[in-house]
Each structure stands twice: as structure tokens, then as C-alpha cells.
Amino acid sequence: MRVRLSKHAGFCFGVKRAIKTALKANSISGSVYTYGPIIHNPQVVKDFDGKGIKAVENLKNVKIGSTIIIRTHGVPPEVERQFKLKKLRIIDATCPFVKKPQEYVRQLSRDGYTPIIIGEADHPEVIGIKGYAGKIAIVVGTPAEAEKVHPVKKMGIVVQTTQSNGNFSAIMKVLSGKSREFRILNTICNATHERQDSALKLAGEVDIMIVVGGKNSANTKHLAEVCETTGVETRHIEAASELQTAWFRGKKTAGVTAGASTPDWIIKEVAERIKKL
């Protein structure tokens, strides 16, 4: 079995930055927490837990004066206010590319535009962005959801950083007739572009694609969706242990790509396991 790795796969700049930030904080402070998983990768979160960096979903058990790290996906301003009320030491590891749509929706709202966030409503990044937009923000995840949006005078568009260009374009086709004035800010991250384009090219040249990353990782899920558009068999896994021999019967070449939250050692482990199978 020949294994080909996607040119762009694994940790992106924002993830590397967040992990480095958390480890540095842990080396100088005895009580460090991340608000939610620092990134959407269970192996990394487990490793952090073993190092004493605990992921929490609320502040109930966080002691006053502890260090709290804002995850790569960011948080709404209201959550940051809760940190300050509890006198926590705040370290912001929000990806700089996620900061952009946060800032944009706040300005769009101030300028009288109805902010539209193209993305997944229950994703931490989108929840954080919406918190900066005020109560009038609308989240749209699919063209079908876009059909239900009522026409408005002025519409401002931002995009979840891990969305696919295909979904963004399909939604914009629907929204284009729902306002007289638009301000469109395509905030899909460059790393997302690179990974999706690279995966798409590779998927067209192999017999099966293995997409590696957290099952709750939006960018990994979209990578798998992009690969599936080529018609190639695509499998989304978190670890090498999930690989099944039956997937590779009758196939000569396997392609491997990985989401932006997937460590290099997991990608290598998957590639080696495929060769042995």
C-alpha cells in the first residue's frame, strides 16, 4: 500500500501558538485552566490534563486568582467579564484569524448592518463571534437556512474561519437577493484554504482518503466533506487504532490529510499503520 501525505496538513499557526502559550503559562503558574478544550483534539487535551492544565466548561471549581486561558476558538465578551469578576489571570490564546471576525461583527453592528455569521451555530468559534455582534446577529449554516433569512436594508457578512469556500458561495447566492447593501468580509482562514485545496488535489489522485482529526473539529469535518466531493472513499478517524484492513482491500494508493488541530505524531502513526496493513 502506497501512502501519500497531503502537502498541507496538521497544526496551523493559531494552534501552535495556543499550545506554546498554554505550556509556558503552566511552567510559571501552579493552577492553569483552559476555558473549554484549548483545541479540538482529544489526544492533546488528554496530554494537557496529564500536565495539570485542566479544561473547564464553567468557573464553578476554578479558584480565585487562577490562570484561565481563552481557547483558540475565542469566547464571547460576557464570558471574559466573568473571568474578571472572579479575579482570574487571563491569557488570551484566541487565534488571530478568529479575532478578525469578532472585531468585524462588532463594527458592522455599530455601522447599522445586520451581522450575518456563516457557520455552525453551536460551534465555540461562532458562539464567540456572535457575542461581539449583539442581539441582532443571525447565524446561517446552510443554503436552506439562508432561505429563511428575512430581507434587511443593510447586511454585513463574516464567515467562520473553518468553513469551506463551496458552502460560503452557496449561501451567498441565496443571501444576495435579501438586501440592497452588502459588506462582505470573507474571513475563512488561509490555513483552511491551503488544507482544503491540497486535500482536494490529493483526493483526485488516490484510491482512498484518510482524514485525521477530532470528531468535533469543524475544519477536519470540512476536509472530509471536500474529499468526498471527488467521489473517492473517505474515512474520518481520530487515531491509527480506528483503521480497518477491509477499507484498503483492492486499493493501491491511500491519501492522508489532517485537520489543523492534529499533531504530527498522530499523522505519522496513521501513515505507518496503513503501510503495515
N, C-alpha and C positions, 0 to 999 in steps of 0.2 A: 504494500500500500504506500503510494507516494503522498506525502503531506506537504501542502503549500500554505505558508502563513501570509495573511493579508499584510500589505505594506504598512498600513496604519491600524494599530490595534493596541488595546491595553491603556494603561494610565495616561490621562491627559494632564495638561499643565495645572488645572484647578485642583485635581485630585492629589497630585504630587505635593502641591503647595499646602493643602489641608492636612495631609498626613505628616509632613515635616513640621507644621505648626503645632499639631497635637503632641507629637513626640517631644518637641522642645519644651512645651508647657509642662509636660509630665516630668521632665527631668529637673524642673526647678520648683515644682509645687507638689504637695502631698495629696491633694484632693482635687482631681480633674474629672469633669464630666463633659460629654457631648450632648447637645440637645437633639435627640434623635440619632440614628446611625450617622457617623461622620461622612460615609459614602454608602451607596447601595451595593455592598459586597459582604456577605455573611462571614467569609473567612477573615477579612480584615477586621471586622467588628469583633469577632471572637478573639483575634490576636490582641487587639486593643484592650479587651476586657481582662485578658491574662496579664497585661502590663499595668492594670489598675485604672485604665481610662474607661469609665462606665458610660454607656449610652442610656439616657433617661428621656421619657416622653412627657414628664411633668416635673415640677420642682418640689414635690412633697417631701422627698427624702434627701434633698440637696441641702447641706448645711450652709448657714450664712457665712459669707466670706470665701466660699469655694470658688474654683475656676470653672467657668462654663464656656465651652467652645461652640460657636454657631456653626452648624454643619455646612457643607459645600452648597446645599440647596437653598440656604438662607432661611430666615424666619420673618413673620410679619412684625411691624413696629410694636404692636401691642405685647408680643412675647418679649421683646427686648426691654420694654418698660417693666415687665415682671422681674426680669433679671436685676434691674437697677433697684427695684423696691426691696429685693432680698439681699442687696449689697454684695452681689456676686462680682467676681473679677471676670469681665467679658473679653473673650478673644474671638474676633470675627474671622472665620475661615470660609466665609461665603465666596464662591468662585467669582472672580472679577467679571466674567461674562454673564453671570446671573445678576450681578449688581446693575448692569445696564438696563434690562427691562424693568427692574424695580424703580430706578430713577426716572425712566421714560414714562411709566404709567402715572407716577406722581405728577409729573409736569403736564402730561396730557389732560389729566383731571383738572389741574389748575387753569389750563387754557380753554376749558369748556368742551373738551372732546369726551365722548363716551368711550372709555377704555374697553377694548376687546382683547382678551388674552387667548391666543390659540394654543391649546394644550389640554392636559388631563386635569380635571377639576380636583381630584383627590391626591394629586402629586404634591409633595412638600414644596418643590420649587414654585409651582403655580399658586399654592396657598400663600406662600410668602409674597409673591408678586402682587397678588390681589389685595393683600393687606396694605400695600402702598398706594393703591388706586382709589380707595374709598368705597362707599356702598354701591356706587352705580356701575362698577366694573362687571363685565359679562365674560364668562369662560366658555369657549367653544372648542370642542374636541374633534368634531366630525362635520362633514358637509350637511348631514341630516340635522345636526344641532344648529348649524348656521342658518338653515331654512327657517327656524323658529325665532330668529332674532328680529325684533321689530325695527322698522326703519327709524333712523335718527338723523338729526341735522348734520352733526359732525362726529366722525368715527375715527378713533385712534387705535392702531393695531400694533401689538407686540406678540412675540412668539416664545413659547417655552424653548429653552436652548437646545433640547434634545429631540425636537420634532423633525420629521422628515420633510424634505422640500416638496415631495409629492402631496402630502396631506395639507401643507401650508397653501400650496397653489390651488388645490381642490376647494378648500374652504374660502379662499379669496374670490374665486369665481362666483360663489354664491353671495358673498357679502358685498360684492362690487355694485350691486343694484339696490343696496339698502341705505345709502347715504349720498348727500350731494358733495360732501367734502371729506377727504381722507388724509390721514397722516399715517403712513405705513412704515414701521420700523422692524425689519427682518432681523430678529435677534437670535436666530439659530447660530450656535457656536461653530467656529471654523473647524474645531476638532470633530464635531459631529459631521460636518460636510466631508471631511477627509476620510473618516471611518466608513461612512455610508458609500461614498464613491468607490473607495478601494474594495470594500466588500462586494459591491455590485459587479465590479470588473472581474473579481476572482470567482464569484458565483457562476459566471458565464463560461468559465474555463475548467470547472471540476465536476465530479460526479455526485458529490455530497458536500454540504457546508455545515460545519460545526461552529455554532456561535456560543462563546463562553462568557458568562457573567451572571450576576444576581438575577433571580427570577422577578424581583421587584425593581429592577433597574430599567428606567424608561429608555435610555439610549441603547441598551442591549436588546430590548424588545423591538425597538425600531430597526436595529441592524438585522434582526431575524426577518422582519417583515420585508425589508428591502431585498434580502437574498431570495425570499420566497417569490418575489415578483418575476424572477427569471425562470421559475418552474423547477429549479433544482431542489432536491430533497434537502430540507434544512432542519437541524436539530439544535435546540437551545438548552444548554446544560450549565450547571454551576461548577462542577468538578469532574475530574477524569473518571471517578468511580461510577458515573452515570452512563458512560459509554457502553454500547451493546454491540457485540460481534455481528449480529444479524444486520445491523444498519449498513455494513460495509461489504456484504456478500455481493459479488458480481461487479464491484466498483474498483476502479484503478487509482483514482486520484481524489483526495479529500482536501478541502479548503478549511482553514481555521481562521476565525476572526474573534475579536473580543471587545466588550464594552469598555468605556473609559474608566470604569472602576475596578477593572480586573488586573490583579498583579501579574507581573511577568512570569513568576514561578508557576502559577496555575496554568498559564498558556503553554509553557514548555512541558509541563506534566501531561497535559491533554495531548499534545503533539506526539510525545514519546509513547503514550499508551496506544494511540491509533496505529503507530508503526508496529508495535508488538502484536496488536490484534490481527 
